[in-house]
Amino acid sequence: MTDVPKDEWKPPTWIRQLVDFGALAAFAATFIFFRARGLPGDEALVHATWGLVAGSAVAVVVGLMVEKRLALMPLLVGGFALVFGVLTLVFNDDLFVKLKVTVLNASLAIALLGGFFLNKQPLKALLGTVLPINDRAWRILTVRYGLYFAAVALTNELIRSEPLVGWAATRLGYADVDPADVWVSFRGVLWIASSVFGLSQLPLIMKNMVPDAPADTPVDPMAPARPDTAP
């Protein structure tokens, strides 16, 4: 068996994906733990943010180990999570951890759709080394993900609105529901939705692969959806 030189070995990319899921799982588990102890949802959410901050820091470090550089996308996602997570802990207010989802996804939507209308390809600039596809596919993905991120930002604003959630819950016969429980459940559903949306782009990606792309080029159809896998 031939040993791989130490300076050439790279951890497999699934490790970073596992870290991202682990951060979300730790966030949810911590929230459930404190809710089970009787803490109100907003307080439990603040405590769970410790898991978010720790997981985001680990994700940035693992991303650096895997790619041997500070790739823009994981750095952007991790940076947003760290900033809004720290604000949540400093001010003891769950508003910031909820607002992070809106600000991040709205920023991505503006960047992608704005770049598209300016005849630029911001998504290709971010992920061109990950997805070896032609320019037509990049334009389609840019619009699809721009609209997807915009929809996530808008939906998050609706779900994080306690008056709106309270009104809807009352209409559905769940007047005692805690808005924080609803928002954390939404984050879990959003992780699944992001994964499904990323996989749904696979036919487009495979159909528009660049013919002369290296055979060993890693194709990760989930890559554009990464901003939504973190809590």
Buried (B, 14 or more C-beta within 10 A) or exposed (E): EEEEEEEEEEEEBEBBBEBBBBBBBBBBEBBBBBBEEEBEBBBBBBBBBBBBBBBBBBBBEBBBEBBEEEBEBBBBBBEBBBBBBBBBBEEEBBBBBBBBBBBBBBBBBBBBBEBBEEEBBBBBEBBEEBBBBEEEBBBBBBBBBBEBBBBBBBBBBEBBBBEEBBEBBEEEEEEEBBBBBBBBEBBBEBBEBBBEBBEEBEEBBEEBBEEEEEEEEEBBBBBBBBBBBBB
